[in-house]
Amino acid sequence: MNIYDRVIQLEKETEKFYLELFNKCKSSPGISHILSMLANDEKKIILAYENMKLLDSGRDVDISCETDTCMKDTKQIFEKFKHGKENFDCSIAQINLYQSSLEKQKEIVKLFKDELKATTDPERLKIIEKLTREKIKHVLILENLVEMLLNTEQWIENAEFNHFDEY
């Protein structure tokens, strides 16, 4: 399986996880919104990789990729949770789905970093660098969601718990 097929497969699996979680967390508008943004980003990344694959087969396609940067919205949603302005109502039983999604995101980041080393085309490098940065943000969001699920009371009480200040 080539890099394109592997990334597309992982992205589709991750999108599926996000949509499953979205359907299970509809009672928490903030979490639903975050999951919806992440799923939309996955679709855009899948399209970028499908286009890169077509380009390699000789087709003339646009390989640019505009992903939504969801860090600002996510940070605001986590702030609402922290200050009790929004209800966090997702089951701890879902932790396995979040953790599986997190592991897939980390695997994709590794694939992107490996591909960066092997790519010489400047346009493609620019896109892969951008996608890598976005994936790292997805990892950060999922890590915070997992921490929040595992330590809900501690997370809400500790103002320093979330790690979004870097972005």
DRENBATI-767812 format. One record per atom (N, C-alpha, C, CB): residue number from 1; atom name; z, x, y. Coordinates in Angstrom, 1 decimal. Glycine has a CB too. Layout:
REM DRENBATI-767812
   k  a      z      x      y
 NUM CA      Z      X      Y
...
REM end
This chain:
REM DRENBATI-767812
   k  a      z      x      y
   1  N    0.0    0.9   -1.2
   1 CA    0.0    0.0    0.0
   1  C    0.0    0.9    1.2
   1 CB    1.2   -1.0    0.0
   2  N   -0.9    0.6    2.2
   2 CA   -1.0    1.5    3.4
   2  C    0.1    1.0    4.4
   2 CB   -2.4    1.4    4.0
   3  N    0.2    1.8    5.5
   3 CA    1.3    1.6    6.5
   3  C    1.1    0.2    7.1
   3 CB    1.3    2.6    7.5
   4  N   -0.1   -0.2    7.4
   4 CA   -0.3   -1.5    8.0
   4  C    0.2   -2.7    7.1
   4 CB   -1.8   -1.7    8.3
   5  N   -0.2   -2.6    5.8
   5 CA    0.2   -3.7    4.9
   5  C    1.7   -3.7    4.7
   5 CB   -0.5   -3.5    3.5
   6  N    2.3   -2.5    4.6
   6 CA    3.8   -2.4    4.5
   6  C    4.5   -3.0    5.7
   6 CB    4.2   -1.0    4.2
   7  N    4.1   -2.6    6.9
   7 CA    4.7   -3.2    8.1
   7  C    4.5   -4.7    8.2
   7 CB    4.2   -2.5    9.4
   8  N    3.3   -5.1    7.9
   8 CA    3.0   -6.6    8.0
   8  C    3.9   -7.3    7.0
   8 CB    1.5   -6.8    7.7
   9  N    4.0   -6.8    5.8
   9 CA    4.8   -7.5    4.8
   9  C    6.3   -7.5    5.2
   9 CB    4.7   -6.7    3.4
  10  N    6.8   -6.4    5.7
  10 CA    8.2   -6.4    6.2
  10  C    8.4   -7.3    7.4
  10 CB    8.6   -5.0    6.5
  11  N    7.5   -7.3    8.3
  11 CA    7.6   -8.2    9.5
  11  C    7.6   -9.7    9.1
  11 CB    6.4   -7.9   10.5
  12  N    6.7  -10.0    8.1
  12 CA    6.7  -11.4    7.7
  12  C    8.0  -11.8    7.0
  12 CB    5.5  -11.6    6.7
  13  N    8.5  -10.9    6.2
  13 CA    9.8  -11.2    5.5
  13  C   10.9  -11.4    6.6
  13 CB   10.2  -10.1    4.6
  14  N   10.9  -10.5    7.6
  14 CA   11.9  -10.6    8.6
  14  C   11.7  -11.9    9.4
  14 CB   11.8   -9.4    9.6
  15  N   10.5  -12.2    9.8
  15 CA   10.3  -13.5   10.5
  15  C   10.8  -14.7    9.7
  15 CB    8.8  -13.7   10.8
  16  N   10.6  -14.6    8.4
  16 CA   11.1  -15.7    7.5
  16  C   12.6  -15.8    7.6
  16 CB   10.6  -15.5    6.0
  17  N   13.3  -14.6    7.5
  17 CA   14.8  -14.6    7.6
  17  C   15.2  -15.2    9.0
  17 CB   15.3  -13.2    7.5
  18  N   14.5  -14.9   10.0
  18 CA   14.9  -15.4   11.4
  18  C   14.7  -16.9   11.4
  18 CB   14.1  -14.8   12.5
  19  N   13.6  -17.4   10.8
  19 CA   13.4  -18.8   10.8
  19  C   14.4  -19.6    9.9
  19 CB   12.0  -19.2   10.4
  20  N   14.8  -19.0    8.8
  20 CA   15.8  -19.6    8.0
  20  C   17.1  -19.7    8.7
  20 CB   16.0  -18.8    6.6
  21  N   17.5  -18.6    9.4
  21 CA   18.7  -18.6   10.2
  21  C   18.7  -19.5   11.3
  21 CB   19.0  -17.1   10.7
  22  N   17.5  -19.6   12.0
  22 CA   17.3  -20.5   13.1
  22  C   17.6  -22.0   12.6
  22 CB   15.9  -20.5   13.6
  23  N   17.1  -22.3   11.5
  23 CA   17.3  -23.7   10.9
  23  C   18.8  -24.0   10.6
  23 CB   16.4  -23.9    9.7
  24  N   19.5  -22.9   10.2
  24 CA   20.9  -23.1    9.8
  24  C   21.8  -23.0   11.0
  24 CB   21.3  -22.0    8.8
  25  N   21.4  -22.5   12.2
  25 CA   22.2  -22.4   13.3
  25  C   21.8  -23.2   14.5
  25 CB   22.2  -20.9   13.8
  26  N   21.2  -24.4   14.2
  26 CA   20.8  -25.2   15.3
  26  C   21.9  -25.8   16.2
  26 CB   20.0  -26.4   14.8
  27  N   23.1  -25.8   15.6
  27 CA   24.3  -26.3   16.3
  27  C   24.8  -25.3   17.4
  27 CB   25.4  -26.7   15.4
  28  N   24.3  -24.1   17.3
  28 CA   24.6  -23.0   18.3
  28  C   23.3  -22.7   19.1
  28 CB   25.2  -21.7   17.5
  29  N   23.1  -23.3   20.2
  29 CA   21.9  -23.1   21.0
  29  C   21.6  -21.7   21.3
  29 CB   22.0  -23.9   22.3
  30  N   22.7  -20.9   21.6
  30 CA   22.5  -19.5   22.0
  30  C   21.9  -18.7   20.8
  30 CB   23.8  -18.9   22.5
  31  N   22.5  -18.8   19.7
  31 CA   22.1  -18.1   18.5
  31  C   20.7  -18.6   18.1
  31 CB   23.0  -18.3   17.3
  32  N   20.4  -19.9   18.2
  32 CA   19.1  -20.4   17.9
  32  C   18.0  -19.8   18.8
  32 CB   19.1  -21.9   18.0
  33  N   18.4  -19.7   20.1
  33 CA   17.5  -19.1   21.0
  33  C   17.2  -17.6   20.7
  33 CB   18.0  -19.2   22.5
  34  N   18.2  -16.9   20.4
  34 CA   18.0  -15.5   20.0
  34  C   17.1  -15.3   18.8
  34 CB   19.4  -14.8   19.7
  35  N   17.4  -16.1   17.8
  35 CA   16.6  -16.1   16.6
  35  C   15.2  -16.5   16.8
  35 CB   17.2  -17.0   15.5
  36  N   14.9  -17.5   17.7
  36 CA   13.6  -17.9   18.0
  36  C   12.8  -16.8   18.7
  36 CB   13.6  -19.1   18.9
  37  N   13.5  -16.1   19.7
  37 CA   12.9  -15.0   20.4
  37  C   12.5  -13.9   19.4
  37 CB   13.8  -14.4   21.5
  38  N   13.4  -13.5   18.5
  38 CA   13.2  -12.5   17.5
  38  C   12.0  -12.8   16.6
  38 CB   14.4  -12.2   16.6
  39  N   11.9  -14.1   16.1
  39 CA   10.8  -14.6   15.3
  39  C    9.5  -14.5   16.0
  39 CB   11.1  -16.0   14.8
  40  N    9.5  -14.8   17.3
  40 CA    8.3  -14.7   18.1
  40  C    7.8  -13.3   18.3
  40 CB    8.5  -15.4   19.5
  41  N    8.8  -12.4   18.5
  41 CA    8.4  -11.0   18.5
  41  C    7.8  -10.5   17.2
  41 CB    9.7  -10.1   18.8
  42  N    8.3  -11.0   16.1
  42 CA    7.7  -10.6   14.8
  42  C    6.3  -11.0   14.7
  42 CB    8.6  -11.2   13.6
  43  N    6.0  -12.2   15.1
  43 CA    4.6  -12.7   15.1
  43  C    3.7  -11.7   15.9
  43 CB    4.5  -14.1   15.6
  44  N    4.1  -11.3   17.0
  44 CA    3.3  -10.5   17.9
  44  C    3.1   -9.1   17.3
  44 CB    4.0  -10.3   19.3
  45  N    4.1   -8.6   16.6
  45 CA    4.0   -7.3   16.0
  45  C    3.1   -7.4   14.8
  45 CB    5.4   -6.8   15.5
  46  N    3.2   -8.5   14.0
  46 CA    2.3   -8.7   12.9
  46  C    0.8   -8.7   13.4
  46 CB    2.6  -10.0   12.2
  47  N    0.6   -9.4   14.5
  47 CA   -0.8   -9.4   15.1
  47  C   -1.3   -8.0   15.5
  47 CB   -0.8  -10.4   16.3
  48  N   -0.4   -7.3   16.1
  48 CA   -0.8   -5.9   16.6
  48  C   -1.1   -5.1   15.4
  48 CB    0.4   -5.2   17.3
  49  N   -0.4   -5.1   14.3
  49 CA   -0.7   -4.3   13.1
  49  C   -1.9   -4.8   12.4
  49 CB    0.5   -4.3   12.1
  50  N   -2.1   -6.2   12.3
  50 CA   -3.4   -6.7   11.8
  50  C   -4.6   -6.2   12.5
  50 CB   -3.3   -8.2   11.7
  51  N   -4.4   -6.2   13.9
  51 CA   -5.5   -5.7   14.7
  51  C   -5.8   -4.2   14.5
  51 CB   -5.3   -6.0   16.2
  52  N   -4.7   -3.4   14.4
  52 CA   -4.9   -1.9   14.1
  52  C   -5.6   -1.7   12.8
  52 CB   -3.5   -1.2   14.2
  53  N   -5.3   -2.5   11.8
  53 CA   -6.0   -2.4   10.5
  53  C   -7.4   -2.8   10.7
  53 CB   -5.3   -3.4    9.5
  54  N   -7.8   -3.8   11.4
  54 CA   -9.2   -4.2   11.7
  54  C   -9.9   -3.1   12.4
  54 CB   -9.2   -5.5   12.5
  55  N   -9.2   -2.5   13.4
  55 CA   -9.8   -1.4   14.2
  55  C  -10.2   -0.2   13.2
  55 CB   -8.9   -0.9   15.3
  56  N   -9.3    0.1   12.3
  56 CA   -9.6    1.1   11.4
  56  C  -10.8    0.8   10.4
  56 CB   -8.4    1.5   10.5
  57  N  -11.0   -0.5   10.2
  57 CA  -12.1   -0.9    9.3
  57  C  -13.5   -1.0   10.1
  57 CB  -11.8   -2.2    8.7
  58  N  -13.4   -0.6   11.4
  58 CA  -14.6   -0.5   12.2
  58  C  -14.9   -1.7   13.1
  58 CB  -15.8   -0.4   11.3
  59  N  -14.0   -2.6   13.1
  59 CA  -14.1   -3.8   14.0
  59  C  -13.6   -3.4   15.4
  59 CB  -13.3   -5.0   13.5
  60  N  -14.2   -4.0   16.4
  60 CA  -13.8   -3.8   17.8
  60  C  -12.8   -4.9   18.2
  60 CB  -15.0   -3.8   18.8
  61  N  -11.5   -4.5   18.2
  61 CA  -10.4   -5.4   18.6
  61  C   -9.5   -4.8   19.6
  61 CB   -9.7   -5.9   17.3
  62  N   -8.8   -5.7   20.2
  62 CA   -7.7   -5.2   21.2
  62  C   -6.5   -5.0   20.4
  62 CB   -7.5   -6.3   22.3
  63  N   -5.9   -3.7   20.5
  63 CA   -4.7   -3.5   19.8
  63  C   -3.5   -3.4   20.7
  63 CB   -4.8   -2.1   19.1
  64  N   -3.6   -3.9   21.9
  64 CA   -2.4   -4.0   22.8
  64  C   -1.4   -5.0   22.2
  64 CB   -2.8   -4.3   24.2
  65  N   -0.2   -4.9   22.6
  65 CA    0.8   -5.8   22.0
  65  C    1.9   -6.0   23.1
  65 CB    1.5   -5.2   20.8
  66  N    2.0   -7.3   23.5
  66 CA    3.1   -7.6   24.4
  66  C    4.2   -8.4   23.7
  66 CB    2.5   -8.5   25.6
  67  N    5.3   -7.7   23.5
  67 CA    6.4   -8.4   22.9
  67  C    7.4   -8.8   24.0
  67 CB    7.2   -7.5   21.8
  68  N    8.1   -9.9   23.7
  68 CA    9.1  -10.3   24.7
  68  C   10.3   -9.4   24.6
  68 CB    9.5  -11.8   24.5
  69  N   10.8   -8.9   25.7
  69 CA   12.0   -8.2   25.7
  69  C   13.1   -9.2   25.8
  69 CB   12.0   -7.1   26.9
  70  N   13.8   -9.4   24.7
  70 CA   14.9  -10.4   24.7
  70  C   16.3   -9.9   25.0
  70 CB   14.8  -11.1   23.4
  71  N   16.4   -8.6   25.3
  71 CA   17.7   -8.1   25.5
  71  C   18.5   -8.7   26.7
  71 CB   17.6   -6.6   25.8
  72  N   17.8   -9.0   27.8
  72 CA   18.5   -9.7   28.9
  72  C   19.0  -11.0   28.5
  72 CB   17.5   -9.8   30.1
  73  N   18.2  -11.9   27.9
  73 CA   18.6  -13.2   27.5
  73  C   19.8  -13.1   26.5
  73 CB   17.5  -14.0   26.9
  74  N   19.6  -12.1   25.5
  74 CA   20.6  -12.0   24.5
  74  C   21.9  -11.6   25.1
  74 CB   20.1  -10.9   23.4
  75  N   21.9  -10.6   26.0
  75 CA   23.1  -10.2   26.7
  75  C   23.8  -11.4   27.3
  75 CB   22.9   -9.1   27.7
  76  N   23.1  -12.2   28.0
  76 CA   23.7  -13.3   28.7
  76  C   24.3  -14.3   27.7
  76 CB   22.6  -14.0   29.6
  77  N   23.6  -14.5   26.6
  77 CA   24.1  -15.4   25.6
  77  C   25.4  -14.9   25.0
  77 CB   23.1  -15.6   24.4
  78  N   25.5  -13.6   24.7
  78 CA   26.7  -13.0   24.2
  78  C   27.8  -13.1   25.2
  78 CB   26.5  -11.5   23.8
  79  N   27.5  -12.9   26.5
  79 CA   28.5  -13.1   27.5
  79  C   29.1  -14.5   27.5
  79 CB   27.9  -12.8   28.9
  80  N   28.3  -15.5   27.3
  80 CA   28.7  -16.9   27.2
  80  C   29.7  -17.1   26.0
  80 CB   27.5  -17.9   27.1
  81  N   29.3  -16.5   24.9
  81 CA   30.2  -16.5   23.7
  81  C   31.6  -15.9   24.0
  81 CB   29.6  -15.8   22.5
  82  N   31.5  -14.7   24.7
  82 CA   32.7  -14.0   25.0
  82  C   33.6  -14.7   25.9
  82 CB   32.3  -12.6   25.6
  83  N   33.1  -15.5   26.8
  83 CA   33.9  -16.2   27.8
  83  C   34.1  -17.6   27.4
  83 CB   33.2  -16.1   29.2
  84  N   33.7  -18.0   26.2
  84 CA   34.0  -19.3   25.7
  84  C   33.1  -20.4   26.3
  84 CB   35.4  -19.7   25.8
  85  N   32.0  -20.0   26.9
  85 CA   31.2  -21.0   27.6
  85  C   30.1  -21.6   26.6
  85 CB   30.5  -20.4   28.8
  86  N   30.0  -21.0   25.5
  86 CA   29.1  -21.5   24.5
  86  C   29.8  -21.4   23.1
  86 CB   27.8  -20.7   24.5
  87  N   29.5  -22.4   22.3
  87 CA   30.0  -22.4   20.9
  87  C   29.2  -21.6   20.0
  87 CB   30.1  -23.9   20.4
  88  N   29.9  -20.7   19.3
  88 CA   29.3  -19.9   18.2
  88  C   29.6  -20.6   16.9
  88 CB   29.7  -18.4   18.2
  89  N   28.6  -21.3   16.3
  89 CA   28.9  -22.1   15.2
  89  C   27.9  -21.8   14.0
  89 CB   28.8  -23.6   15.6
  90  N   28.0  -20.6   13.5
  90 CA   27.2  -20.3   12.4
  90  C   28.1  -19.8   11.3
  90 CB   26.1  -19.2   12.7
  91  N   27.7  -20.1   10.1
  91 CA   28.6  -19.8    8.9
  91  C   28.6  -18.4    8.5
  91 CB   28.2  -20.7    7.7
  92  N   29.8  -17.9    8.1
  92 CA   29.9  -16.6    7.6
  92  C   29.1  -16.4    6.3
  92 CB   31.4  -16.2    7.3
  93  N   28.8  -17.5    5.6
  93 CA   28.0  -17.5    4.4
  93  C   26.6  -16.9    4.7
  93 CB   27.9  -18.9    3.8
  94  N   26.2  -17.0    6.0
  94 CA   24.9  -16.5    6.3
  94  C   24.8  -15.0    6.5
  94 CB   24.4  -17.2    7.6
  95  N   26.0  -14.3    6.4
  95 CA   26.0  -12.9    6.7
  95  C   25.0  -12.1    5.9
  95 CB   27.4  -12.4    6.5
  96  N   24.8  -12.5    4.7
  96 CA   23.8  -11.8    3.8
  96  C   22.4  -11.8    4.4
  96 CB   23.8  -12.3    2.4
  97  N   22.0  -13.0    5.0
  97 CA   20.7  -13.1    5.6
  97  C   20.6  -12.2    6.8
  97 CB   20.4  -14.5    6.0
  98  N   21.7  -12.2    7.6
  98 CA   21.7  -11.3    8.8
  98  C   21.6   -9.8    8.4
  98 CB   22.9  -11.5    9.7
  99  N   22.4   -9.5    7.4
  99 CA   22.4   -8.1    6.9
  99  C   21.1   -7.7    6.3
  99 CB   23.5   -7.9    5.9
 100  N   20.5   -8.6    5.5
 100 CA   19.1   -8.3    5.0
 100  C   18.1   -8.1    6.0
 100 CB   18.7   -9.4    4.0
 101  N   18.2   -8.9    7.0
 101 CA   17.2   -8.8    8.2
 101  C   17.5   -7.5    8.9
 101 CB   17.4  -10.0    9.1
 102  N   18.7   -7.1    9.1
 102 CA   19.1   -5.8    9.7
 102  C   18.5   -4.7    9.0
 102 CB   20.6   -5.7    9.9
 103  N   18.7   -4.7    7.6
 103 CA   18.1   -3.6    6.8
 103  C   16.6   -3.5    6.9
 103 CB   18.6   -3.8    5.4
 104  N   15.9   -4.7    6.9
 104 CA   14.5   -4.7    7.1
 104  C   14.1   -4.1    8.4
 104 CB   13.9   -6.1    6.9
 105  N   14.8   -4.4    9.5
 105 CA   14.5   -3.9   10.8
 105  C   14.7   -2.4   10.8
 105 CB   15.4   -4.5   11.9
 106  N   15.7   -1.9   10.2
 106 CA   15.9   -0.4   10.1
 106  C   14.8    0.3    9.3
 106 CB   17.3   -0.1    9.5
 107  N   14.4   -0.4    8.3
 107 CA   13.3    0.2    7.5
 107  C   12.0    0.2    8.3
 107 CB   13.0   -0.7    6.2
 108  N   11.7   -0.8    9.1
 108 CA   10.5   -0.8    9.9
 108  C   10.6    0.3   11.0
 108 CB   10.4   -2.2   10.6
 109  N   11.8    0.4   11.6
 109 CA   12.0    1.5   12.6
 109  C   11.6    2.9   12.0
 109 CB   13.4    1.5   13.1
 110  N   12.1    3.1   10.7
 110 CA   11.8    4.3   10.0
 110  C   10.3    4.5    9.8
 110 CB   12.5    4.4    8.7
 111  N    9.6    3.4    9.4
 111 CA    8.2    3.4    9.2
 111  C    7.5    3.7   10.5
 111 CB    7.7    2.1    8.6
 112  N    7.9    3.1   11.6
 112 CA    7.3    3.4   12.9
 112  C    7.5    4.8   13.3
 112 CB    7.9    2.4   14.0
 113  N    8.7    5.4   13.1
 113 CA    8.9    6.8   13.5
 113  C    8.0    7.7   12.6
 113 CB   10.4    7.1   13.3
 114  N    7.9    7.4   11.3
 114 CA    7.0    8.2   10.5
 114  C    5.6    8.1   10.9
 114 CB    7.1    7.7    9.0
 115  N    5.2    6.9   11.3
 115 CA    3.8    6.7   11.8
 115  C    3.5    7.5   13.1
 115 CB    3.5    5.2   11.9
 116  N    4.5    7.5   14.0
 116 CA    4.4    8.2   15.2
 116  C    4.1    9.7   15.0
 116 CB    5.7    8.1   16.1
 117  N    4.7   10.3   13.9
 117 CA    4.5   11.7   13.6
 117  C    3.0   11.9   13.1
 117 CB    5.5   12.1   12.5
 118  N    2.5   10.9   12.5
 118 CA    1.2   11.0   11.9
 118  C    0.0   10.6   12.7
 118 CB    1.1   10.3   10.6
 119  N    0.3    9.9   13.9
 119 CA   -0.7    9.3   14.7
 119  C   -1.1   10.3   15.8
 119 CB   -0.3    8.0   15.3
 120  N   -2.4   10.4   16.1
 120 CA   -2.9   11.3   17.1
 120  C   -3.6   10.5   18.2
 120 CB   -3.8   12.4   16.6
 121  N   -4.0    9.3   18.0
 121 CA   -4.7    8.5   19.0
 121  C   -3.7    8.1   20.1
 121 CB   -5.3    7.3   18.4
 122  N   -4.0    8.5   21.3
 122 CA   -3.0    8.2   22.4
 122  C   -2.7    6.7   22.7
 122 CB   -3.6    8.8   23.7
 123  N   -3.7    5.9   22.5
 123 CA   -3.5    4.5   22.7
 123  C   -2.6    3.9   21.6
 123 CB   -4.9    3.7   22.7
 124  N   -2.9    4.3   20.4
 124 CA   -2.1    3.8   19.3
 124  C   -0.7    4.4   19.4
 124 CB   -2.8    4.3   17.9
 125  N   -0.5    5.6   19.8
 125 CA    0.8    6.2   20.0
 125  C    1.6    5.4   21.0
 125 CB    0.7    7.6   20.5
 126  N    1.0    5.0   22.1
 126 CA    1.7    4.2   23.1
 126  C    2.2    2.9   22.5
 126 CB    0.7    4.0   24.3
 127  N    1.3    2.2   21.8
 127 CA    1.7    0.9   21.2
 127  C    2.8    1.1   20.2
 127 CB    0.5    0.2   20.5
 128  N    2.7    2.1   19.3
 128 CA    3.7    2.3   18.3
 128  C    5.1    2.7   18.9
 128 CB    3.3    3.4   17.3
 129  N    5.0    3.5   20.0
 129 CA    6.3    3.8   20.7
 129  C    6.9    2.6   21.3
 129 CB    6.0    4.8   21.8
 130  N    6.1    1.7   21.9
 130 CA    6.6    0.5   22.4
 130  C    7.2   -0.4   21.3
 130 CB    5.5   -0.3   23.2
 131  N    6.5   -0.6   20.2
 131 CA    7.0   -1.4   19.1
 131  C    8.3   -0.8   18.5
 131 CB    6.0   -1.5   18.0
 132  N    8.4    0.5   18.5
 132 CA    9.6    1.2   18.0
 132  C   10.8    0.9   18.9
 132 CB    9.4    2.7   17.9
 133  N   10.6    0.9   20.2
 133 CA   11.6    0.6   21.1
 133  C   12.1   -0.8   21.0
 133 CB   11.2    0.8   22.6
 134  N   11.1   -1.7   20.8
 134 CA   11.5   -3.2   20.6
 134  C   12.3   -3.3   19.3
 134 CB   10.2   -4.0   20.6
 135  N   11.8   -2.6   18.2
 135 CA   12.5   -2.8   16.9
 135  C   14.0   -2.2   17.0
 135 CB   11.8   -2.0   15.8
 136  N   14.2   -1.2   17.8
 136 CA   15.5   -0.6   18.0
 136  C   16.4   -1.7   18.7
 136 CB   15.5    0.7   18.8
 137  N   15.8   -2.4   19.6
 137 CA   16.5   -3.5   20.3
 137  C   16.9   -4.6   19.3
 137 CB   15.7   -4.1   21.5
 138  N   16.0   -4.9   18.4
 138 CA   16.2   -5.9   17.4
 138  C   17.4   -5.5   16.5
 138 CB   15.0   -6.2   16.5
 139  N   17.4   -4.2   16.1
 139 CA   18.5   -3.7   15.3
 139  C   19.8   -3.9   16.1
 139 CB   18.3   -2.2   15.0
 140  N   19.8   -3.6   17.3
 140 CA   21.1   -3.7   18.1
 140  C   21.5   -5.1   18.2
 140 CB   20.8   -3.2   19.5
 141  N   20.6   -6.1   18.4
 141 CA   20.9   -7.5   18.4
 141  C   21.5   -7.9   17.1
 141 CB   19.7   -8.4   18.8
 142  N   20.9   -7.6   16.0
 142 CA   21.4   -7.9   14.7
 142  C   22.7   -7.3   14.4
 142 CB   20.4   -7.6   13.6
 143  N   22.9   -6.1   14.8
 143 CA   24.2   -5.4   14.5
 143  C   25.3   -6.2   15.3
 143 CB   24.2   -3.9   15.0
 144  N   25.0   -6.6   16.5
 144 CA   26.0   -7.4   17.2
 144  C   26.3   -8.8   16.6
 144 CB   25.6   -7.6   18.7
 145  N   25.2   -9.4   16.1
 145 CA   25.4  -10.7   15.4
 145  C   26.3  -10.5   14.1
 145 CB   24.1  -11.3   15.1
 146  N   26.0   -9.5   13.4
 146 CA   26.8   -9.2   12.2
 146  C   28.2   -8.9   12.5
 146 CB   26.2   -8.0   11.4
 147  N   28.4   -8.1   13.5
 147 CA   29.8   -7.8   14.0
 147  C   30.5   -9.1   14.4
 147 CB   29.8   -6.8   15.1
 148  N   29.8   -9.9   15.1
 148 CA   30.4  -11.2   15.6
 148  C   30.7  -12.1   14.4
 148 CB   29.5  -11.9   16.6
 149  N   29.9  -12.2   13.4
 149 CA   30.2  -13.0   12.3
 149  C   31.4  -12.5   11.5
 149 CB   28.9  -13.1   11.3
 150  N   31.4  -11.2   11.3
 150 CA   32.5  -10.6   10.5
 150  C   33.9  -10.6   11.3
 150 CB   32.1   -9.2   10.1
 151  N   33.8  -10.5   12.6
 151 CA   35.0  -10.4   13.4
 151  C   35.0  -11.3   14.5
 151 CB   35.2   -8.9   13.9
 152  N   34.8  -12.6   14.3
 152 CA   34.6  -13.6   15.4
 152  C   35.8  -13.5   16.4
 152 CB   34.5  -14.9   14.9
 153  N   37.0  -13.6   15.9
 153 CA   38.1  -13.6   16.8
 153  C   38.3  -12.3   17.6
 153 CB   39.4  -13.9   16.0
 154  N   38.2  -11.2   16.9
 154 CA   38.3   -9.9   17.6
 154  C   37.1   -9.7   18.6
 154 CB   38.3   -8.8   16.5
 155  N   35.9  -10.2   18.2
 155 CA   34.8  -10.0   19.1
 155  C   35.0  -10.7   20.4
 155 CB   33.5  -10.4   18.3
 156  N   35.4  -12.0   20.3
 156 CA   35.6  -12.8   21.5
 156  C   36.7  -12.2   22.4
 156 CB   35.9  -14.2   21.1
 157  N   37.7  -11.7   21.8
 157 CA   38.8  -11.2   22.6
 157  C   38.5   -9.9   23.2
 157 CB   40.1  -11.1   21.7
 158  N   37.7   -9.1   22.7
 158 CA   37.5   -7.7   23.1
 158  C   36.2   -7.7   24.0
 158 CB   37.4   -6.7   21.9
 159  N   36.4   -7.5   25.3
 159 CA   35.3   -7.5   26.2
 159  C   34.4   -6.3   26.0
 159 CB   35.8   -7.5   27.7
 160  N   34.8   -5.3   25.4
 160 CA   34.0   -4.1   25.1
 160  C   33.2   -4.2   23.8
 160 CB   34.9   -2.9   25.2
 161  N   33.3   -5.3   23.1
 161 CA   32.8   -5.3   21.8
 161  C   31.3   -5.2   21.7
 161 CB   33.3   -6.6   21.1
 162  N   30.6   -6.0   22.6
 162 CA   29.1   -5.9   22.5
 162  C   28.6   -4.6   23.1
 162 CB   28.5   -7.1   23.1
 163  N   27.4   -4.2   22.6
 163 CA   26.8   -2.9   23.0
 163  C   25.5   -3.1   23.7
 163 CB   26.6   -2.1   21.7
 164  N   25.4   -4.1   24.6
 164 CA   24.2   -4.4   25.3
 164  C   24.1   -3.7   26.6
 164 CB   24.0   -5.8   25.5
 165  N   25.2   -3.0   27.1
 165 CA   25.2   -2.4   28.4
 165  C   24.1   -1.3   28.5
 165 CB   26.5   -1.8   28.7
 166  N   23.7   -0.7   27.4
 166 CA   22.7    0.3   27.4
 166  C   21.4   -0.2   27.9
 166 CB   22.6    0.9   26.0
 167  N   21.1   -1.5   27.7
 167 CA   19.8   -2.0   28.1
 167  C   20.0   -2.9   29.3
 167 CB   19.3   -2.8   26.9
REM end
